C-alpha cells in the first residue's frame, strides 16, 4: 500500500527550493505592486503604453500587493496563488493585445509557473491536490 501524499516526507532541499522560488516571486511581485502604489514615471509610462489609463495604476497596485501578501502567508498561500495567477493572466492578455515582444508575453507565464512550482514544493496541501508520480 502506497502512503498518502501527506505522509511522504519532503526533503530539505525540495522544501528550500520551493521557499526560494516563492521568495523570488514574492519579492518581484511586491516590488511591482509597490511601484504601482508609488507611481514613479517609468511605471506610469509602461502602464499607459499597454493601454491602461493612469487612473487604474493605484488600484492594480493594491490588488497585486494584497494578492502577494496572501501568497506569502502560509494559511492563505493557495488563495494568493490563485489571485496571482489571475493577475498574471491579465498581464499576458495585455501584452498579447499590444503585440509585445515574445519575452514580454511569456514572462508572466514563467512567473505563474514559479508561483505554483514554489508552492507545490513547499506546501503539502498542494502536493496532495496535485499528486505527481515518478
C-alpha positions in Angstrom: 0.0 0.0 0.0 1.3 3.4 -1.0 1.5 6.2 1.6 -0.8 9.2 1.1 0.9 12.4 -0.2 0.7 13.9 3.3 2.7 11.0 4.7 5.5 11.3 2.2 8.2 13.4 3.8 9.7 16.1 1.6 13.5 16.6 1.5 15.0 19.7 3.0 16.4 20.5 -0.5 13.0 20.3 -2.0 11.5 22.5 0.7 14.2 25.1 0.4 14.0 25.1 -3.3 10.2 25.9 -3.0 10.9 28.6 -0.4 13.5 30.2 -2.6 11.2 30.1 -5.7 8.3 31.5 -3.7 10.5 34.2 -2.2 11.9 35.4 -5.6 8.3 35.6 -7.0 7.0 37.4 -3.9 9.9 39.9 -4.0 9.3 40.7 -7.6 5.5 41.0 -7.2 5.9 43.2 -4.1 8.3 45.4 -6.0 5.9 45.7 -8.9 2.9 46.2 -6.6 4.6 48.9 -4.5 5.8 50.5 -7.7 2.2 50.9 -8.8 1.2 52.3 -5.4 4.1 54.9 -5.6 3.6 55.5 -9.3 7.1 56.7 -10.5 7.3 57.9 -14.1 8.6 54.6 -15.6 5.6 52.7 -14.1 3.1 55.2 -15.3 4.7 55.3 -18.8 4.8 51.5 -19.1 1.2 51.1 -17.9 -0.1 53.7 -20.3 1.9 52.2 -23.1 0.0 48.9 -22.7 -3.3 50.8 -22.9 -4.4 51.4 -19.3 -5.3 54.8 -18.1 -3.1 56.3 -15.3 -6.2 56.3 -13.0 -6.1 52.5 -12.6 -2.5 52.1 -11.6 -3.0 52.6 -7.9 -5.9 50.0 -7.9 -3.7 47.5 -9.7 -1.0 48.1 -7.1 -3.4 47.4 -4.3 -4.7 44.2 -5.9 -1.2 42.9 -6.7 0.2 43.8 -3.3 -2.7 42.2 -1.5 -2.6 39.0 -3.6 1.2 38.8 -2.9 0.8 39.2 0.8 -1.9 36.4 0.8 0.6 34.3 -1.1 3.3 34.9 1.5 1.1 33.9 4.4 1.2 30.1 4.7 -2.5 29.8 5.7 -3.7 31.8 2.7 -0.9 30.9 0.2 -3.2 28.9 -2.1 -5.7 31.8 -2.3 -2.8 34.1 -3.0 -1.5 31.8 -5.8 -5.0 31.7 -7.4 -5.2 35.5 -7.3 -1.7 36.0 -8.7 -2.5 33.5 -11.5 -5.5 35.7 -12.5 -3.4 38.8 -12.3 -0.7 37.3 -14.4 -3.2 36.0 -16.9 -4.4 39.6 -17.3 -0.8 40.6 -17.8 -0.4 38.0 -20.6 -3.6 39.2 -22.3 -2.4 42.8 -22.1 0.9 42.0 -23.7 -0.7 39.9 -26.4 -3.2 42.7 -27.2 -0.4 45.2 -28.0 1.7 42.6 -29.9 4.5 43.0 -27.4 7.8 41.0 -27.7 7.7 37.3 -27.1 9.6 37.7 -23.9 7.0 40.2 -22.6 4.2 37.8 -23.4 6.0 34.7 -21.8 7.4 36.4 -18.7 4.1 36.5 -16.8 3.6 32.8 -17.7 7.0 32.0 -16.3 6.2 33.9 -13.1 3.0 31.8 -12.8 5.0 28.6 -13.1 7.3 29.8 -10.3 4.2 30.8 -8.2 2.8 27.3 -8.4 6.1 25.4 -8.6 7.3 27.1 -5.4 4.1 26.5 -3.6 4.0 22.9 -4.8 7.5 22.2 -3.4 6.8 23.9 0.0 3.2 23.0 0.7 1.9 19.5 1.3 -1.7 20.6 0.7 -0.8 21.4 -2.9 1.2 18.2 -3.4 -1.9 16.3 -2.1 -4.1 18.1 -4.5 -1.8 17.6 -7.5 -0.1 14.2 -6.9 2.8 14.0 -9.5 4.1 10.5 -9.8 7.6 9.5 -10.6 
